[in-house]
Amino acid sequence: MFKLDHLKLNSRRAASNLLAFGAFAIGTLALSASASAAPLPLFPFFMTPVQAYEPPVQAAPDQNEIAPAEMPARLKRQIVSYPTRAAPGTVIIDTPNTYLYYVLGNGQAIRYGIGVGRDGFTWSGVQSVTKKAEWPDWTPPPEMIARQPYLPRHMAGGPGNPLGARAMYLGGTVYRIHGTNAPETIGTHVSSGCIRLTNQDVSDLYSRVNVGTKVIVLPMDRRADNAGNKRS
């Protein structure tokens, strides 16, 4: 009788243990499923979200912007051999070859490429600089207005002004040595008699020339190489 009761007790304990183990297993599986559904970060300080890199937006090139044409080497400002009897500081305009020489002395000069008067508007002679101006205003003379009545009667100085960055006025004439907002015209016969340089070159010349500087303008039928034979 004792053995039978003891056996029943053991059976009940075994069943109870089995139920407890089953509950533990189910709980473990539930925790595992929950962990797999939403895993906790192992190192949370490394889990900062990273934003995708977007390259900076660049503006499309303006099709209206045209790069300036490269100036021929012969028209670029340079020091050259130039024997002449003219005193240092003299300006010599080589009209036919579209050069301006600033005499340095010792057989050398600074040579600039220039634009000169078109056919029928060239001139020659000796003048002096009587006035200098930075970003000068432009008032076309009456004879120019008569030929081109559409021209403005006056234009304030600035980048859009035909006289460019600097101007040196020659004697009592209507002619000037000046800059230009059309650098592509350097090396051509295009003006109404004025001598034009690029704005960079006219600024350089302007810094060297003083009021009173002598300016020799050679005629179309004479080469600048012969200027050294002319006494000044």
C-alpha positions as CSV (number, residue, x, y, z in Angstrom):
1,M,0.0,0.0,0.0
2,F,2.9,2.3,0.9
3,K,4.6,1.5,-2.4
4,L,1.5,2.4,-4.3
5,D,1.0,5.7,-2.6
6,H,4.7,6.5,-3.1
7,L,4.4,5.8,-6.8
8,K,1.4,8.1,-7.2
9,L,3.3,10.9,-5.4
10,N,6.3,10.5,-7.7
11,S,4.0,10.6,-10.7
12,R,2.4,13.8,-9.6
13,R,5.8,15.4,-9.0
14,A,6.9,14.3,-12.4
15,A,3.8,15.8,-14.1
16,S,4.3,19.0,-12.1
17,N,7.9,19.3,-13.2
18,L,6.9,18.5,-16.8
19,L,4.3,21.4,-16.8
20,A,6.9,23.8,-15.2
21,F,9.5,22.9,-17.9
22,G,6.9,23.4,-20.6
23,A,5.9,26.8,-19.4
24,F,9.6,27.7,-19.2
25,A,10.2,26.5,-22.7
26,I,7.3,28.5,-24.1
27,G,8.5,31.6,-22.3
28,T,12.0,31.2,-23.7
29,L,10.6,30.8,-27.2
30,A,8.5,33.9,-26.8
31,L,11.4,35.9,-25.6
32,S,13.5,34.6,-28.5
33,A,10.8,35.6,-31.0
34,S,10.5,39.0,-29.5
35,A,14.3,39.5,-29.6
36,S,14.5,38.5,-33.2
37,A,11.6,40.8,-34.1
38,A,13.2,43.9,-32.5
39,P,16.9,43.2,-31.6
40,L,18.5,45.6,-29.2
41,P,21.6,47.3,-30.4
42,L,24.8,45.9,-29.0
43,F,26.6,49.3,-29.1
44,P,23.9,52.0,-29.2
45,F,26.4,54.8,-29.6
46,F,27.5,53.4,-33.0
47,M,23.9,53.4,-34.3
48,T,23.7,57.1,-35.3
49,P,21.8,57.2,-38.6
50,V,23.9,58.1,-41.6
51,Q,22.5,60.5,-44.2
52,A,23.1,59.8,-47.8
53,Y,25.7,62.1,-49.4
54,E,24.3,64.4,-52.0
55,P,26.9,66.2,-54.3
56,P,26.6,70.0,-54.4
57,V,24.5,71.3,-57.2
58,Q,26.5,73.2,-59.8
59,A,25.0,75.9,-62.0
60,A,24.9,75.1,-65.6
61,P,27.3,77.2,-67.7
62,D,25.8,80.3,-69.2
63,Q,25.7,79.8,-73.0
64,N,25.8,83.5,-73.4
65,E,29.2,83.8,-71.8
66,I,31.8,83.6,-74.5
67,A,35.5,83.3,-73.5
68,P,37.6,86.1,-74.9
69,A,39.7,85.2,-77.9
70,E,43.4,84.7,-77.2
71,M,45.4,87.7,-78.4
72,P,48.2,86.9,-80.9
73,A,51.6,86.8,-79.3
74,R,52.9,89.8,-81.3
75,L,50.2,92.1,-79.8
76,K,50.9,91.2,-76.2
77,R,52.7,93.7,-74.1
78,Q,56.5,92.9,-74.1
79,I,59.9,94.6,-73.9
80,V,61.6,94.6,-77.3
81,S,64.7,95.9,-78.9
82,Y,64.0,99.4,-80.3
83,P,66.9,101.7,-81.2
84,T,65.7,105.3,-81.4
85,R,67.0,108.8,-80.7
86,A,63.7,109.6,-79.0
87,A,64.2,110.3,-75.3
88,P,63.1,107.7,-72.7
89,G,59.4,108.2,-71.8
90,T,58.5,109.1,-75.4
91,V,55.5,107.4,-76.9
92,I,55.7,106.3,-80.6
93,I,52.6,105.1,-82.5
94,D,53.5,102.7,-85.3
95,T,50.2,103.1,-87.2
96,P,50.8,100.7,-90.1
97,N,51.9,97.8,-87.8
98,T,49.4,98.6,-85.0
99,Y,52.1,99.0,-82.3
100,L,52.6,101.5,-79.6
101,Y,56.2,101.9,-78.2
102,Y,57.0,103.4,-74.8
103,V,60.7,104.2,-75.1
104,L,62.8,102.9,-72.2
105,G,66.2,103.9,-73.5
106,N,69.4,101.9,-74.1
107,G,67.8,100.5,-77.3
108,Q,64.7,99.1,-75.6
109,A,61.0,99.9,-75.5
110,I,57.8,98.4,-74.2
111,R,55.7,97.4,-77.1
112,Y,51.9,97.3,-76.9
113,G,49.4,96.0,-79.5
114,I,46.9,98.7,-80.5
115,G,43.9,99.5,-82.7
116,V,44.2,102.5,-84.9
117,G,42.1,104.6,-87.3
118,R,40.3,102.9,-90.1
119,D,40.8,103.8,-93.7
120,G,40.4,107.6,-94.2
121,F,40.8,108.3,-90.4
122,T,44.5,107.8,-89.8
123,W,46.7,110.8,-89.0
124,S,50.3,111.6,-88.1
125,G,52.3,114.2,-86.3
126,V,53.7,115.1,-82.9
127,Q,51.5,115.8,-79.9
128,S,51.8,115.8,-76.2
129,V,49.6,114.4,-73.4
130,T,47.6,117.3,-72.0
131,K,45.2,115.4,-69.7
132,K,44.8,112.0,-68.1
133,A,41.6,110.4,-66.8
134,E,40.5,107.2,-65.1
135,W,37.3,105.6,-66.3
136,P,36.6,108.7,-68.4
137,D,33.3,110.0,-69.6
138,W,32.8,110.0,-73.4
139,T,31.4,112.9,-75.2
140,P,31.5,112.3,-79.0
141,P,32.8,115.3,-80.9
142,P,30.3,117.1,-83.3
143,E,32.0,115.7,-86.4
144,M,31.5,112.2,-85.1
145,I,27.9,112.9,-84.3
146,A,27.4,114.2,-87.8
147,R,28.7,110.9,-89.3
148,Q,26.9,108.7,-86.7
149,P,23.8,110.6,-85.4
150,Y,22.7,107.5,-83.4
151,L,25.6,107.9,-81.0
152,P,24.9,109.1,-77.5
153,R,25.6,112.7,-76.8
154,H,27.3,111.8,-73.5
155,M,28.1,108.5,-71.7
156,A,29.4,108.2,-68.1
157,G,32.6,106.3,-67.5
158,G,32.5,102.6,-66.7
159,P,33.1,99.2,-68.0
160,G,30.6,99.7,-70.9
161,N,32.1,103.0,-72.0
162,P,34.0,102.8,-75.3
163,L,37.0,104.7,-73.8
164,G,37.6,101.9,-71.4
165,A,39.6,102.1,-68.1
166,R,42.0,105.0,-68.9
167,A,42.4,107.9,-71.4
168,M,45.3,110.2,-72.3
169,Y,44.2,113.2,-74.3
170,L,46.5,114.5,-77.1
171,G,47.0,118.2,-77.4
172,G,44.0,120.2,-78.5
173,T,42.9,117.4,-80.9
174,V,39.8,115.2,-80.5
175,Y,42.2,112.1,-80.4
176,R,43.0,110.1,-77.3
177,I,45.0,107.0,-76.3
178,H,42.5,105.0,-74.4
179,G,41.2,101.6,-73.4
180,T,38.5,99.6,-74.9
181,N,35.7,97.2,-74.0
182,A,36.2,95.4,-77.3
183,P,39.7,93.8,-77.0
184,E,39.1,91.8,-80.1
185,T,39.7,95.0,-82.1
186,I,43.3,95.3,-81.1
187,G,45.5,94.9,-84.1
188,T,42.9,96.3,-86.5
189,H,42.2,99.6,-88.3
190,V,38.8,100.4,-86.7
191,S,38.6,103.7,-84.9
192,S,37.9,107.3,-85.9
193,G,41.5,108.2,-85.3
194,C,41.9,107.4,-81.6
195,I,44.5,104.9,-80.4
196,R,43.1,102.0,-78.3
197,L,44.7,99.4,-76.1
198,T,43.2,96.7,-73.9
199,N,42.2,97.9,-70.5
200,Q,45.1,96.1,-68.9
201,D,47.6,97.6,-71.3
202,V,46.2,101.1,-71.1
203,S,46.3,101.0,-67.3
204,D,50.0,100.0,-67.5
205,L,50.8,102.7,-70.0
206,Y,48.8,105.3,-67.9
207,S,51.0,104.5,-64.9
208,R,54.1,105.4,-66.9
209,V,53.0,108.4,-68.9
210,N,52.8,112.0,-67.4
211,V,51.1,115.1,-68.6
212,G,53.5,116.6,-71.1
213,T,54.7,113.3,-72.5
214,K,55.7,113.5,-76.1
215,V,53.7,111.4,-78.5
216,I,54.9,110.7,-82.1
217,V,52.3,109.3,-84.5
218,L,53.8,107.8,-87.6
219,P,51.9,107.9,-90.9
220,M,50.6,104.8,-92.7
221,D,53.4,104.9,-95.3
222,R,56.2,104.9,-92.8
223,R,57.4,102.0,-90.7
224,A,58.2,102.3,-87.0
225,D,61.7,100.9,-87.7
226,N,62.6,104.2,-89.2
227,A,61.5,106.3,-86.2
228,G,65.0,106.0,-84.8
229,N,66.3,108.1,-87.7
230,K,64.0,111.1,-86.8
231,R,65.4,113.6,-84.5
232,S,63.0,114.5,-81.7
